[in-house]
Amino acid sequence: IGPFHMRGETLDSVVVQLGLLTGRSILRPQALPATEGYTLTLPPMPKSEAILALETLLTLNGIAVSPLGDKFLKVVPVGQARTEAPEMIPGSTLDLPPSGRVATKLFQLEFLRASELKDQITPLLNPNLGGPVIFEKTNAVLITDTLSTLQRIEQLIRQLDRPATASLKPKFYPLHFAKASDLVNKISAILKPPLSNQISSATSVSADDRTNQIILVSDPRQYLF
């Protein structure tokens, strides 16, 4: 469709246009703000992309859009979107085109603690949609936000939700004259701040006096140090 031009349109006209493009009936409360000045210019493009543009335009102006079945769209203020049962995305969000449509996704974590993730991602979320919901026993996080934000969170989790010891490997140092435990104590006395800040906090040095060897568990790149 297109080209598509909107200049100073009202919220009602934008919602009507969204209904025409999607072929769905619009369900909306009477309390929607009567805002004006919606402006959008689109070149010729597939109808699906024009729909994403309109949904994002509404979200940017405090209006959330969420599907209800196959025939309806709910249009509500962003602050109410969380309580209006927005679409739940069961699989990956990365397979979907990014948009400002409000949706919900449950992120199941394997290695990262849900409580730790909450503090990191809260600044990235829309404050009008509420913060993440933590399920401590299942180590999961429920997030309601725009689809583009959910995709950003999913990419972030894929990078962070990994075992902390993934890059650690053991190395054994057999000793001939010194006692292993004495040498480990000396190493521990040396490796104090600020010197210890140069190595990973996951690095460990321990002694096995029975075989008189030192066991180093560290990233191989830090062996030389």
Salt bridges, closest charged atoms under 4 A:
ASP12 OD1 - ARG28 NH1 2.50
GLU55 OE1 - ARG101 NE 3.79
GLU84 OE1 - LYS74 NZ 3.75
GLU87 OE1 - ARG101 NH1 2.14
GLU154 OE2 - ARG158 NH2 3.42
ASP219 OD2 - ARG221 NH2 2.74
